[in-house]
Amino acid sequence: MAIVKKQFYKNHKTNGDEYLFHLARDTDSGEVFIIRQSDYVVDGGSEKQMTLYDFLAGGGNRQNALLQLIGTLVPE
């Protein structure tokens, strides 16, 4: 299984923690999903995968950034 991904959002917290959000695709299955990477000190850093549906249901700046990325895929 090979995963390709493109970062679309980065969030820096005031305490120095950082969150990176990627649009990802499994090249074998074709599945598309979101990967959230965190260097959050308490959990020692983590990576979480979620469906597009679950991610977009949250609303907010991260979701708007993903929608902008998707919009660039459609030619004018």
Residue frames as a rotation matrix with the C-alpha (Angstrom) as fourth column:
MET 1
0.584 0.812 0.000 0.00
0.812 -0.584 0.000 0.00
0.000 0.000 -1.000 0.00
ALA 2
-0.645 -0.747 0.159 1.47
0.753 -0.658 -0.035 3.35
0.130 0.097 0.987 -1.08
ILE 3
0.454 0.749 -0.483 0.03
0.804 -0.578 -0.141 6.59
-0.385 -0.325 -0.864 0.25
VAL 4
-0.551 -0.512 0.659 0.48
0.701 -0.713 0.032 9.85
0.453 0.479 0.752 -1.66
LYS 5
0.314 0.666 -0.676 -0.46
0.916 -0.400 0.031 13.07
-0.250 -0.629 -0.736 0.07
LYS 6
-0.308 -0.314 0.898 -0.58
0.536 -0.837 -0.109 16.83
0.786 0.447 0.427 -0.37
GLN 7
-0.575 0.053 -0.817 -0.48
0.757 -0.346 -0.555 19.23
-0.312 -0.937 0.158 2.55
PHE 8
-0.149 0.572 0.806 -3.28
0.631 -0.573 0.523 21.80
0.761 0.587 -0.276 2.48
TYR 9
0.673 0.403 0.620 -3.27
-0.185 -0.720 0.669 23.32
0.716 -0.565 -0.410 5.97
LYS 10
-0.332 -0.768 -0.547 -0.83
0.611 0.267 -0.745 24.01
0.719 -0.582 0.381 8.80
ASN 11
0.690 0.597 0.409 -1.87
-0.001 -0.564 0.826 25.21
0.724 -0.570 -0.389 12.24
HIS 12
-0.497 -0.852 -0.166 0.62
0.320 -0.002 -0.947 26.56
0.806 -0.524 0.274 14.81
LYS 13
0.633 0.661 -0.403 -0.59
0.598 -0.087 0.796 26.76
0.491 -0.745 -0.450 18.40
THR 14
0.659 -0.349 0.667 0.69
-0.471 -0.882 0.003 29.41
0.587 -0.316 -0.745 20.81
ASN 15
0.711 -0.390 0.585 2.35
-0.463 0.367 0.807 26.69
-0.530 -0.844 0.081 22.92
GLY 16
-0.279 -0.903 -0.327 4.48
-0.837 0.061 0.544 25.61
-0.471 0.425 -0.773 19.94
ASP 17
-0.250 0.263 0.932 2.42
0.220 0.953 -0.210 22.59
-0.943 0.152 -0.296 18.91
GLU 18
-0.563 0.014 -0.826 1.84
-0.755 -0.415 0.508 22.15
-0.336 0.910 0.244 15.19
TYR 19
0.065 0.639 0.766 -0.85
0.122 0.757 -0.642 20.36
-0.990 0.135 -0.029 13.22
LEU 20
-0.756 -0.287 -0.589 -0.49
-0.557 -0.191 0.808 19.46
-0.345 0.939 -0.015 9.53
PHE 21
0.229 0.876 0.424 -3.42
-0.190 0.468 -0.863 18.38
-0.955 0.117 0.274 7.38
HIS 22
-0.798 -0.525 -0.295 -2.97
-0.436 0.167 0.884 16.37
-0.415 0.834 -0.362 4.16
LEU 23
0.540 0.795 -0.275 -5.29
-0.783 0.356 -0.509 15.17
-0.307 0.490 0.816 1.44
ALA 24
-0.521 -0.776 0.355 -4.19
-0.643 0.631 0.433 11.57
-0.560 -0.003 -0.828 0.90
ARG 25
0.560 0.634 -0.534 -4.86
-0.827 0.471 -0.308 8.71
0.056 0.614 0.787 -1.50
ASP 26
0.045 -0.443 0.895 -4.05
-0.257 0.861 0.439 5.02
-0.965 -0.250 -0.075 -1.27
THR 27
-0.309 -0.241 -0.920 -2.62
-0.915 -0.188 0.357 4.22
-0.259 0.952 -0.163 -4.73
ASP 28
-0.999 -0.046 0.027 -3.66
-0.040 0.975 0.220 0.56
-0.036 0.219 -0.975 -4.49
SER 29
-0.465 0.885 -0.014 -7.31
0.780 0.402 -0.479 0.96
-0.418 -0.234 -0.878 -3.45
GLY 30
-0.475 0.258 0.841 -7.93
0.527 -0.682 0.507 4.49
0.705 0.684 0.188 -4.74
GLU 31
0.418 0.656 -0.628 -9.36
0.894 -0.173 0.414 5.48
0.162 -0.735 -0.659 -1.34
VAL 32
-0.287 -0.419 0.861 -9.12
0.222 -0.904 -0.366 9.23
0.932 0.086 0.353 -0.61
PHE 33
0.579 0.422 -0.698 -8.95
0.752 0.055 0.657 10.48
0.316 -0.905 -0.285 2.97
ILE 34
0.625 -0.346 0.700 -7.49
-0.398 -0.912 -0.095 13.09
0.672 -0.219 -0.708 5.31
ILE 35
0.192 -0.623 -0.758 -4.36
0.828 0.518 -0.216 12.64
0.527 -0.586 0.615 7.43
ARG 36
0.813 -0.016 0.582 -3.86
-0.290 -0.877 0.382 14.91
0.504 -0.479 -0.718 10.45
GLN 37
0.107 -0.852 -0.512 -0.32
0.692 0.434 -0.577 14.92
0.714 -0.292 0.636 11.79
SER 38
0.880 0.195 0.433 0.40
-0.175 -0.714 0.678 16.40
0.441 -0.673 -0.594 15.18
ASP 39
-0.234 -0.938 -0.257 3.55
0.222 0.206 -0.953 17.01
0.947 -0.280 0.160 17.16
TYR 40
0.543 0.580 0.607 1.38
-0.459 -0.401 0.793 17.57
0.703 -0.709 0.048 20.24
VAL 41
-0.383 -0.871 0.308 3.72
-0.714 0.068 -0.697 17.15
0.586 -0.487 -0.648 23.21
VAL 42
-0.039 0.425 0.905 1.29
-0.928 0.321 -0.191 15.26
-0.371 -0.847 0.381 25.49
ASP 43
0.808 0.424 0.410 0.71
-0.272 0.885 -0.379 12.34
-0.523 0.195 0.830 23.09
GLY 44
-0.040 -0.952 0.304 4.24
0.049 0.302 0.952 12.37
-0.998 0.052 0.034 21.67
GLY 45
-0.603 -0.077 -0.794 3.03
-0.740 -0.318 0.592 13.21
-0.298 0.945 0.135 18.20
SER 46
-0.270 0.585 0.764 0.38
0.173 0.811 -0.559 11.35
-0.947 -0.019 -0.321 16.30
GLU 47
-0.908 0.125 -0.399 -1.18
-0.417 -0.202 0.886 10.70
0.030 0.971 0.236 12.94
LYS 48
-0.357 0.874 0.331 -4.92
0.045 0.370 -0.928 10.31
-0.933 -0.316 -0.171 12.48
GLN 49
-0.985 0.145 0.091 -6.78
0.098 0.044 0.994 9.28
0.140 0.988 -0.058 9.34
MET 50
-0.377 0.920 -0.106 -10.36
0.079 -0.083 -0.993 10.33
-0.923 -0.383 -0.041 8.72
THR 51
-0.137 0.431 0.892 -12.86
0.961 0.277 0.013 10.21
-0.241 0.859 -0.452 5.89
LEU 52
-0.855 -0.099 0.509 -13.55
0.318 -0.875 0.364 13.29
0.409 0.474 0.780 3.80
TYR 53
0.107 0.987 0.122 -17.13
0.302 -0.149 0.942 13.25
0.947 -0.064 -0.314 5.07
ASP 54
0.513 0.066 -0.856 -16.10
0.853 0.070 0.517 13.28
0.094 -0.995 -0.020 8.73
PHE 55
-0.534 -0.801 -0.271 -13.49
0.808 -0.578 0.118 15.97
-0.251 -0.156 0.955 8.14
LEU 56
-0.783 0.228 0.579 -15.76
0.221 -0.768 0.601 18.29
0.582 0.598 0.551 6.16
ALA 57
0.234 0.925 -0.300 -18.59
0.650 0.081 0.755 17.91
0.723 -0.372 -0.582 8.71
GLY 58
-0.079 -0.356 -0.931 -16.51
0.974 -0.227 0.004 19.95
-0.213 -0.906 0.365 11.17
GLY 59
0.784 0.324 0.529 -16.51
0.489 -0.848 -0.205 23.23
0.382 0.420 -0.823 9.21
GLY 60
0.723 -0.499 -0.479 -13.88
0.177 -0.536 0.825 25.93
-0.668 -0.681 -0.299 9.75
ASN 61
0.433 -0.634 -0.641 -10.59
-0.776 -0.624 0.093 27.17
-0.459 0.457 -0.762 8.33
ARG 62
-0.559 -0.663 0.498 -9.13
-0.343 0.732 0.589 23.69
-0.755 0.159 -0.637 7.73
GLN 63
-0.028 0.658 0.752 -12.18
0.614 0.605 -0.507 22.61
-0.788 0.448 -0.421 5.82
ASN 64
0.836 0.309 -0.453 -12.19
-0.090 -0.738 -0.669 25.80
-0.541 0.600 -0.590 3.74
ALA 65
-0.050 -0.941 -0.334 -8.52
-0.801 -0.162 0.577 25.21
-0.597 0.296 -0.746 2.86
LEU 66
-0.598 -0.114 0.793 -9.38
0.190 0.941 0.279 21.72
-0.779 0.318 -0.541 1.59
LEU 67
0.451 0.842 0.296 -12.28
0.576 -0.021 -0.817 23.03
-0.682 0.539 -0.495 -0.47
GLN 68
0.619 -0.322 -0.717 -9.96
-0.567 -0.814 -0.124 25.63
-0.544 0.483 -0.686 -2.02
LEU 69
-0.522 -0.833 0.183 -7.47
-0.516 0.479 0.711 22.88
-0.680 0.277 -0.679 -2.93
ILE 70
-0.274 0.513 0.814 -10.25
0.584 0.761 -0.283 20.83
-0.764 0.397 -0.508 -4.51
GLY 71
0.714 0.611 -0.343 -11.38
0.161 -0.620 -0.768 23.89
-0.681 0.493 -0.541 -6.45
THR 72
0.066 -0.772 -0.632 -7.94
-0.756 -0.452 0.473 24.22
-0.651 0.446 -0.614 -8.06
LEU 73
-0.620 -0.310 0.721 -8.42
0.079 0.889 0.450 20.80
-0.781 0.336 -0.527 -9.66
VAL 74
0.306 0.804 0.510 -11.25
0.761 0.116 -0.638 22.08
-0.572 0.583 -0.576 -11.87
PRO 75
-0.717 -0.625 0.307 -10.04
0.678 -0.525 0.514 24.05
-0.160 0.577 0.801 -14.90
GLU 76
-0.332 0.576 -0.747 -11.67
-0.049 -0.801 -0.597 27.40
-0.942 -0.161 0.294 -15.64
